Amino acid sequence: MPKMSVGWRSGASVLKRAVLLLLVVPAGTLWAAEPFLTRDEVRQYVAEVAAEHQLDPYRLANLFAAVSPRQSVLDAISKPAEKSLTWAQYRPIFIKSKRIKQGRAFMLEYADELKRAEATFGVPATIIASIIGVETFYGKVQGKNGVLESLATLAFDYPPRSKFFKSELTEFLILSQIENWEATEIKGSYAGAMGWPQFISSSYREYAIDFDQDGDTDLFNSVPDAIGSVANYLRRHKWKPGEPIAELLPLTNENTGAVKALVRKSLKPVIAPKTLTNLGFNVSGEKPVSVMVMNGKDGEEAWVGYTNFYAITRYNHSRLYALAVFQLSELLSGSTP
């Protein structure tokens, strides 16, 4: 990541003038229809972030004066698909002929980059392509929400996750200054995810790489950078080359109760494989696994998730998401949908 370069020098006098500038902005009572900078808590946040991270306070003030809260963002986060849909409803969104066909075309077009990423990080090309396919339909759907506006809305007006989104807002402000972005013009998801792989700001700063080696890390326009960054992300989250991802467990009237008893709320693998072996299942390896039971199209489905399945859930903390990525990756390697 390139070093930050800004055209100002931090100091007490500069910060003092910036704070005074912010304080003269009148605080509005109907904040939902007004720019964020009319709010006391936002002005305080701007002053603190500018001082702590050596960001240009005038730039930040101008940014927050230009954006307002978005009710559509709050509506969207209140009903995410991963929490509101069953597996039977969720799977068809991502496992469909068009996505499989375009995924195979994507893999042909970027075969060299995918091969190099797999060789470098140990993550299969099908998994990399599948994540990009699920996230943005191979770059076609990168999001139309203003990232600054979305993150600010969630940071200041979504109490359940205010701390997390305030942190991501700060990361975005740092990132946009490092990259010299016009922050109000950056588009992404309602939750602030960006580019082909839909990285949130902290992930962009930590895991994005310049895989095409052109001197610029660009997840919006460089597909090689997106491919390498996805592989780097999974490897950094303990992807194990050559190990399994997930397997279907055949349910019967006799074993359903015992399998359901193994389901945990946490996504982390904690079940000893021997436990499943004693129930008559063939489980690969000796590392702990997770067990999940979901409502599929033809009834309940039971799955075992290995370490690599857990690595995928670090990208998106949802069993449904990880299973969709896994199944799409399997189909991308085949010849028919």
N, C-alpha and C positions, 0 to 999 in steps of 0.2 A: 504494500500500500504506500503510495507516495506521501512524503512528509507534508504537513500543513504549511501553506504559504499564504499569509494574509497581509494586507497593506496597512496594518495599524499596529501599534504597540500598546499592550495592556498597561494599565497603571491606575492608581487611585483617582487621579484627576479625570481621566477619560471615563471611568466607570461612574464617577459621581455625576458628571454631566449627562451621561446616558440615563441614569436613574431619574434625574431631574426632568429630563425630556419625557420619560415615560409617565411620570407623575402628573404632568399637566394634561394628559389625555383624560377627559371626563369619563367616569365609570357609568355605564348605562344600566338601567334597570331591566330593560327587555333585551338581555344579552343574547338570547337565541337568534335574534334578527340582526345582531350587531357584530362587528369584528371582535376577535378575541382580545385585542389590546385594550378594550374598554373595561376589562375585568381586573380587579386588584390582584387576584391570585396569579393571573397570567403575567402581569407586569412584574410581580415579584419573582416569578419563575424565570423570566427573561433576564432580569438583573443577576440572579444567582447563577444561571447557566453561563452567561457571558463571562462572569468573573471566574468561575471554577474551571471552565474549559478554554479560556482565552479566545472566545468568539467575539466577533464584531457586534457590540450592543446595538449600534444604529441599524445594521443589517437585520438583526433579529426583530427589532421594533418594527421595521418596515414590513417584514414578513408577516408578523402577527396582526398588523393593522390591515393586511390585505385578505385575510381569511376569516371565515365565520363558522360556527358550529353547524354540523350537518345531521339532521334528524334521520336521513336515510342510512347513515352509517350506524347509528344506534339501533335502528330497526333491523339491519342486516346482522349485526353481531348478536342480537337477541335470539336468533333462530338459525344457527349454523347447521348445514346439512349433516355434518358428522354427528350431531347430537339430536337432531330432530327426525332423522330417517332410519328405517330399518335397513338391514343388508339387502333385502329384496328390493327396496326402493333405491338404495344408493348405488348398487352395482351397475344397473343399466345406464346410469349417467356417464360412466367411464368405460365400461366394457361394451363397445358397440363396433360394428363393422367399419364405420368411417374412421374412427380413431385408430383402429388396428391397421387399416390400409395406409393411413397417413403416417403412422408410426413406422411402418416398414419402409415407406418412401424416405422418411427422415433418416433412418438408419443407413440406407443406401447412399444418400447424399453426403452424410457426414461419417461415412464408414472409417476413414482414416483417423479422424479426431476421436471417435468412440473407441477405436482399437488402441490408440495411444493412451487414452484415459484409463482403459481397463488394464493395460500393461503397467501404467504408473501407479494406480491406486488400488488395483485388485477388485474393482467393482464392475460387474458384468455390464456390457454395452446395453443389454436389454433393460436392465434396471434403470440406468441413466436415462435412456430414451423414454421409458415408462413414466418416470417422475416428471419429466418435461411435458410429456403428453397429458398426464393427469392435471398438472398445474396450469398449463396455458395452451393446451391443444397445439403443442409444438410452436409456441410463440404467437399464435393467432389471437389469444385472449389474455392480454397482460394486465387488464384492469383499466377503468376509466375514471377512477376516483383520484382526486388530488391527495397525494400521500401526506403532505403537511396538514391539510385540512382534516383528513381522516384521523391521523395520529393525535392531533390537538383535541379533536372531539372526544376521542376515547380516553385521552389523558385527563381531561378536565370534566367530562360529563358522563363517564361510565365508571361509577364507584367500584364495582366488583373487580375490575382489573386496572384501576387507575395507576397503581404503582408500576406495573409492567409497561403500560403504554406511555407513561411519562418517561420511563427509561428509554423506550424505543424512539420517542420524540427527540430526546436529547441526542441519541445516536444518529438520527437522521439529520439533525442540524449540524452536527460535527461532520458527517459524511458529505453533506451537500456543500459545505465550505471547503473541505479537502478536495473534492472533485470539481469545484467551481460550477456546480449546478445552479440553474435558476429554480430554486426550491419550490416555488409555487406552480411550476409547470411539470413537475415530476408526477406521473400517473402510476397507479397500482391498484391493489385490491382495497376493499373497505377497511381491512386491518393493517394496511400499510406495506403489504408484500409487493416486491418489484421485480421486473424483468422476466426473461424466459423461465428461470427457475423459481420465481416468486420468493426471493430472499427478503426477510425483514431486515431492517437497518443494521442491527447488531450482527446478524449473520453475514450481511454484505461486507461489513468491515472485517470480520473474523475469518471467513471462509472463501470469499470470492478471490479468484486468481486470474492472472493474465496468461491464459493457456495458449493463446495464439501468439504470445510473445511480441506484441506490437508496442509495448510500453504503456498500455492503458488497460485497466480492468473494467470491462463494460458488459454488464449483464443484460442491457437493453438491446444492443445491436450486434454483439459478437456471439455467435452460436458456439464457437470453440470455447470461449470464456465460460459460457453457461454450462457446457458439457464438463469441462474440467472442474468447475466450481461445485457442481452436484457430486461428482466423484470424490472430490476433496472433502466435502461435507460428510459424506457417509463414512469415508475412511477415518476421519477424525472422530466419528461417533462409533468407532470400533467395529466397522464392517470386517468380517472374516472371509477372505477369499476362499472359494471352494466349498464353503459350508452351506448347509441347506437354509431355506428361508421359512417355509411353512408347509404343513401337510394336513390333509383332510383326515379326520378321525371318523370312521364309520360308526354311527350311533345305532344301538339296538334298544329294545325295550328293557333289556337286562342291564345295560351299562350306562344309560342316559343319566340316571340319578347320580352315579358316582362321578361321571365326567363333569356334570354341572357343579358338583361340590368343589371341583378344582379351580373354577373360574374365580379370578381375583379382580378387584377394581383397578389395581395398579397394572400398568403395562409391562413392568419389569419381569423378566423370566425368573421364577422362584420355585417352580415345581421340579422335583427330581425326576429324571426320565424313568427311573425304576418304578415310580408310582404308576406311570402309564403302562409300563411293561407288565406289571402285576395285574393290570386290567385287561391284558391280552393285546395291547397295541404294540406295533413295531415303531420304535422311536430312535432316530439317529443320534449318535454321540452320547456323551456323558454330562454335557453342560445343562444347567437348569433351563426349563422351557416355560412358556406361558400357555394357558388353555383358554379358549374362547368358544362360546356358543352363541350363534346369531340366527335370527329369523330370515331364512333364505326363501327363494321363490317356491321351492317344493317342501318347505318345512324347516325344522331346525337343522343347522349345520354346526359341527364341532371341528375346531382347528387347533393344531398345536403350532405355536410360534417359536422359532429358534432365535439365537442371538442376532442374526441378520434381520429378522423381522422386527426385533426391537430397535435396531439401528434405523430402519425406515420410519418407525414411529417417532424418532427424534426429529425428523423432518416435519411431521405433522402428528400431533399426539392423539391419534385416532386409529383404532383397530380397523375400522371400515376403510380408511384411507390406505393403510399399509396393505390390506388384503387386496384392494383394487389395484394398487401398484404391482403387487406380486402377480396377480392373475393377468393383468395386461402384459407384463413382461414375458410371461409364459406364452401368450398368444403372439407376441411380436417375433418370437423365435420359431414359430410354426409356419405352415404354408396355407392354412385355412383358418378363418375366424372361429 
